[in-house]
């Protein structure tokens, strides 16, 4: 008899394949996040563009390593994993900086700070359909200069 984690991964893989078939039939690319207990099962359903896999045991191991090396991070993770409170949002970059003008990422960070938010990255709409990063930049160099359009987003940590 298989263990409960293996059965859960089996159900997850079947569901993933069904969702991919539905997306293919509708001619739509679905961005799916799939949780797996066993990292080896990822090979059974290779990731497509824009898809993510979360491997529970590995994630917990990495989390515990971070906390053991930097105990103050426990409060940060606690806040991030609570059902209420702060969470990550995609917000229009034009709410923070003037669209069409070149600015440093530090300017966007400061603008978010003034709103009691924390800018951690951005997503450029013009590059959102091409891999490998799909226009997403996390923790970019603060000196990096960017020209945001009206369709670009900042990734911010903010209250709901």
MIGUSE-186639 format. One record per residue (C-alpha): z, x, y. Coordinates in steps of 0.05 Angstrom, whole numbers, always signed. Example, Ala and Ser with C-alpha at 12.3 -4.5 7.8 and 13.67 -1.06 7.14 Angstrom:
2
<w->+156 u->+246 v->-90>
<w->+143 u->+273 v->-21>
% end
This chain:
160
<w->+0 u->+0 v->+0>
<w->-17 u->+26 v->+69>
<w->+34 u->+37 v->+123>
<w->+40 u->-12 v->+182>
<w->+10 u->+39 v->+231>
<w->-52 u->+47 v->+188>
<w->-61 u->-29 v->+183>
<w->-53 u->-35 v->+258>
<w->-106 u->+19 v->+269>
<w->-152 u->-18 v->+219>
<w->-145 u->-83 v->+259>
<w->-156 u->-45 v->+324>
<w->-220 u->-12 v->+298>
<w->-248 u->-79 v->+273>
<w->-232 u->-112 v->+340>
<w->-263 u->-53 v->+378>
<w->-327 u->-59 v->+337>
<w->-330 u->-135 v->+350>
<w->-321 u->-125 v->+425>
<w->-375 u->-72 v->+426>
<w->-422 u->-119 v->+389>
<w->-407 u->-174 v->+440>
<w->-420 u->-126 v->+497>
<w->-486 u->-103 v->+465>
<w->-509 u->-175 v->+454>
<w->-493 u->-191 v->+527>
<w->-526 u->-126 v->+549>
<w->-463 u->-107 v->+586>
<w->-424 u->-42 v->+583>
<w->-351 u->-58 v->+569>
<w->-298 u->-7 v->+589>
<w->-247 u->-12 v->+533>
<w->-181 u->+22 v->+524>
<w->-160 u->+27 v->+451>
<w->-91 u->+46 v->+426>
<w->-89 u->+84 v->+360>
<w->-29 u->+108 v->+320>
<w->-68 u->+163 v->+284>
<w->-111 u->+210 v->+325>
<w->-157 u->+220 v->+264>
<w->-179 u->+147 v->+268>
<w->-214 u->+160 v->+334>
<w->-270 u->+194 v->+295>
<w->-286 u->+127 v->+261>
<w->-307 u->+96 v->+327>
<w->-331 u->+150 v->+375>
<w->-318 u->+137 v->+448>
<w->-374 u->+111 v->+491>
<w->-383 u->+123 v->+565>
<w->-325 u->+95 v->+605>
<w->-282 u->+82 v->+543>
<w->-213 u->+111 v->+532>
<w->-168 u->+120 v->+472>
<w->-93 u->+123 v->+476>
<w->-59 u->+156 v->+417>
<w->+12 u->+130 v->+418>
<w->+48 u->+186 v->+382>
<w->+11 u->+239 v->+421>
<w->+25 u->+204 v->+487>
<w->+99 u->+200 v->+471>
<w->+101 u->+273 v->+450>
<w->+68 u->+295 v->+516>
<w->+115 u->+251 v->+556>
<w->+176 u->+280 v->+522>
<w->+150 u->+351 v->+534>
<w->+141 u->+337 v->+608>
<w->+211 u->+308 v->+614>
<w->+243 u->+365 v->+576>
<w->+209 u->+416 v->+622>
<w->+220 u->+376 v->+686>
<w->+279 u->+327 v->+678>
<w->+267 u->+297 v->+748>
<w->+202 u->+267 v->+721>
<w->+242 u->+218 v->+678>
<w->+253 u->+174 v->+740>
<w->+179 u->+178 v->+758>
<w->+157 u->+157 v->+688>
<w->+210 u->+102 v->+686>
<w->+182 u->+73 v->+750>
<w->+110 u->+78 v->+724>
<w->+126 u->+44 v->+658>
<w->+167 u->-14 v->+685>
<w->+133 u->-82 v->+685>
<w->+149 u->-92 v->+759>
<w->+149 u->-43 v->+816>
<w->+98 u->+11 v->+832>
<w->+32 u->+15 v->+795>
<w->-36 u->+46 v->+804>
<w->-88 u->+8 v->+844>
<w->-160 u->+18 v->+865>
<w->-162 u->+1 v->+939>
<w->-221 u->+5 v->+987>
<w->-224 u->+75 v->+1017>
<w->-245 u->+43 v->+1083>
<w->-175 u->+13 v->+1088>
<w->-149 u->+85 v->+1095>
<w->-204 u->+126 v->+1129>
<w->-267 u->+111 v->+1168>
<w->-326 u->+99 v->+1122>
<w->-386 u->+144 v->+1134>
<w->-346 u->+200 v->+1166>
<w->-328 u->+264 v->+1130>
<w->-253 u->+273 v->+1121>
<w->-208 u->+317 v->+1079>
<w->-172 u->+285 v->+1020>
<w->-108 u->+304 v->+1056>
<w->-126 u->+254 v->+1110>
<w->-131 u->+199 v->+1059>
<w->-65 u->+221 v->+1028>
<w->-31 u->+218 v->+1096>
<w->-60 u->+150 v->+1111>
<w->-33 u->+124 v->+1045>
<w->+35 u->+155 v->+1059>
<w->+40 u->+117 v->+1124>
<w->+30 u->+53 v->+1083>
<w->+86 u->+76 v->+1036>
<w->+35 u->+90 v->+981>
<w->+14 u->+153 v->+945>
<w->-60 u->+170 v->+940>
<w->-73 u->+208 v->+876>
<w->-149 u->+207 v->+873>
<w->-212 u->+168 v->+887>
<w->-273 u->+135 v->+855>
<w->-341 u->+141 v->+886>
<w->-383 u->+79 v->+874>
<w->-449 u->+117 v->+875>
<w->-427 u->+158 v->+815>
<w->-388 u->+103 v->+778>
<w->-441 u->+92 v->+724>
<w->-452 u->+165 v->+705>
<w->-408 u->+208 v->+661>
<w->-371 u->+248 v->+646>
<w->-324 u->+228 v->+702>
<w->-355 u->+162 v->+726>
<w->-341 u->+180 v->+798>
<w->-267 u->+188 v->+787>
<w->-228 u->+247 v->+816>
<w->-154 u->+253 v->+802>
<w->-112 u->+302 v->+842>
<w->-170 u->+333 v->+880>
<w->-160 u->+392 v->+926>
<w->-130 u->+365 v->+990>
<w->-177 u->+408 v->+1031>
<w->-238 u->+379 v->+997>
<w->-281 u->+342 v->+1047>
<w->-309 u->+274 v->+1027>
<w->-353 u->+222 v->+1060>
<w->-328 u->+155 v->+1034>
<w->-374 u->+94 v->+1037>
<w->-353 u->+21 v->+1044>
<w->-359 u->+15 v->+968>
<w->-313 u->+73 v->+949>
<w->-241 u->+67 v->+927>
<w->-177 u->+107 v->+933>
<w->-131 u->+109 v->+872>
<w->-61 u->+96 v->+899>
<w->+8 u->+88 v->+871>
<w->+36 u->+27 v->+907>
<w->+82 u->-32 v->+897>
<w->+49 u->-94 v->+868>
% end
